[in-house]
Amino acid sequence: MIYFDNAATTKIYDDALTSYVQVSQKFFGNPSSLHQLGVDAYQVLTKARAQVASLLSVQPEEIFFTSGGTESNNWAIKGTALEKSVFGKHIITTKIEHPSVIQTCKQLERFGFEVTYLDVDSNGIVNVDQL
């Protein structure tokens, strides 16, 4: 079988799955809880954040773990739009973005943002003449 839906979900690497199962079975506490299982989970999460930060040459405080692409898109778009709104409220995107991007932009339109949705051609090239 050939799987063509990797944009929705992708098979996890075996090594990553093994590590995930081991950590999930041993450190299943809520990392926000004050009991020992929570403290242990928080320490594992903190170490993972530091490892990812090191790989990306950034500070651990710059690493955020989310539940997936939709939550990440929401954070990135809303966070940037609201933080930078003092400089303007115009967002430019394409008509072929992930639904979570389109829906977030539509929500921001209800809050007074202007959103330009650019067309793309059959090769995925953005029509910048629409700007």
C-alpha positions as CSV (number, residue, x, y, z in Angstrom):
1,M,0.0,0.0,0.0
2,I,1.2,3.5,-0.7
3,Y,0.0,6.1,1.8
4,F,-0.6,9.6,0.5
5,D,-2.1,11.3,3.5
6,N,1.1,12.3,5.4
7,A,-0.2,15.8,5.7
8,A,-2.9,14.6,8.1
9,T,-0.9,12.0,10.0
10,T,2.4,10.3,9.5
11,K,3.7,6.9,10.8
12,I,6.0,7.5,13.8
13,Y,9.5,6.2,13.6
14,D,10.0,2.9,15.5
15,D,12.7,4.4,17.8
16,A,10.5,7.4,18.6
17,L,7.5,5.1,19.3
18,T,9.6,2.9,21.7
19,S,10.9,6.0,23.6
20,Y,7.4,7.5,23.7
21,V,5.9,4.3,25.2
22,Q,8.7,3.9,27.7
23,V,8.3,7.5,28.9
24,S,4.5,7.5,28.9
25,Q,4.4,4.3,31.0
26,K,6.9,5.6,33.5
27,F,6.2,9.3,33.7
28,F,2.4,9.5,33.2
29,G,1.8,12.2,35.7
30,N,0.4,15.7,34.8
31,P,3.6,17.9,34.6
32,S,1.5,20.7,36.1
33,S,0.7,18.8,39.2
34,L,2.6,19.1,42.5
35,H,2.6,15.4,43.5
36,Q,5.6,13.3,42.8
37,L,4.3,11.8,39.5
38,G,3.7,15.3,38.3
39,V,7.1,16.6,39.4
40,D,8.8,13.6,37.7
41,A,6.8,14.3,34.5
42,Y,7.8,17.9,34.6
43,Q,11.5,17.1,34.9
44,V,11.2,14.8,31.9
45,L,9.4,17.5,29.9
46,T,12.0,20.1,30.9
47,K,14.8,17.8,29.8
48,A,13.1,17.2,26.5
49,R,12.6,20.9,25.9
50,A,16.3,21.5,26.6
51,Q,17.3,18.8,24.2
52,V,15.1,20.2,21.4
53,A,16.3,23.7,22.1
54,S,19.9,22.5,21.9
55,L,19.3,20.8,18.5
56,L,17.8,24.1,17.2
57,S,20.4,26.4,18.8
58,V,17.7,28.3,20.7
59,Q,16.8,28.8,24.4
60,P,14.5,26.2,26.1
61,E,12.0,29.1,26.8
62,E,11.5,29.4,23.0
63,I,10.3,25.8,22.7
64,F,6.5,25.1,23.0
65,F,5.0,21.7,22.8
66,T,1.4,21.6,21.4
67,S,-1.2,19.0,20.7
68,G,-0.6,19.2,16.9
69,G,-0.7,21.4,13.8
70,T,-4.0,23.1,14.4
71,E,-3.1,24.3,17.9
72,S,0.4,25.4,16.6
73,N,-1.2,27.3,13.7
74,N,-3.6,29.0,16.1
75,W,-0.8,30.0,18.5
76,A,1.4,31.3,15.8
77,I,-1.2,33.3,13.8
78,K,-3.2,34.7,16.7
79,G,-0.2,35.4,18.8
80,T,1.6,37.2,16.1
81,A,-1.4,39.1,14.8
82,L,-2.5,40.3,18.3
83,E,1.1,41.2,19.4
84,K,1.8,43.1,16.2
85,S,-1.6,44.7,15.7
86,V,-0.3,48.1,16.8
87,F,1.6,48.1,13.5
88,G,-1.4,47.1,11.4
89,K,-4.1,44.6,11.1
90,H,-3.6,43.2,7.6
91,I,-2.8,39.5,7.1
92,I,-1.9,38.0,3.8
93,T,-2.3,34.2,3.2
94,T,-3.3,31.9,0.4
95,K,-6.6,30.2,-0.4
96,I,-5.0,26.8,-0.2
97,E,-3.8,26.9,3.4
98,H,-4.7,24.3,6.0
99,P,-8.3,24.7,7.3
100,S,-6.9,25.7,10.7
101,V,-5.1,28.7,9.1
102,I,-8.2,29.7,7.1
103,Q,-10.5,29.5,10.1
104,T,-8.1,31.4,12.4
105,C,-7.8,34.1,9.8
106,K,-11.6,34.3,9.5
107,Q,-11.9,34.6,13.3
108,L,-9.4,37.4,13.2
109,E,-11.5,39.1,10.5
110,R,-14.3,39.2,13.0
111,F,-12.0,41.1,15.3
112,G,-11.2,43.8,12.8
113,F,-8.3,42.3,10.8
114,E,-8.2,42.6,7.1
115,V,-7.2,39.3,5.4
116,T,-6.1,38.9,1.8
117,Y,-6.5,35.4,0.4
118,L,-4.2,35.0,-2.6
119,D,-4.8,32.6,-5.4
120,V,-2.2,30.0,-6.5
121,D,-1.7,28.4,-9.8
122,S,-1.7,24.7,-10.7
123,N,1.9,24.5,-9.6
124,G,1.2,26.1,-6.2
125,I,2.8,29.4,-7.2
126,V,1.3,32.3,-5.3
127,N,-0.3,35.0,-7.5
128,V,1.6,38.1,-6.1
129,D,-0.1,40.3,-8.7
130,Q,-3.1,40.3,-6.4
131,L,-1.2,42.3,-3.8
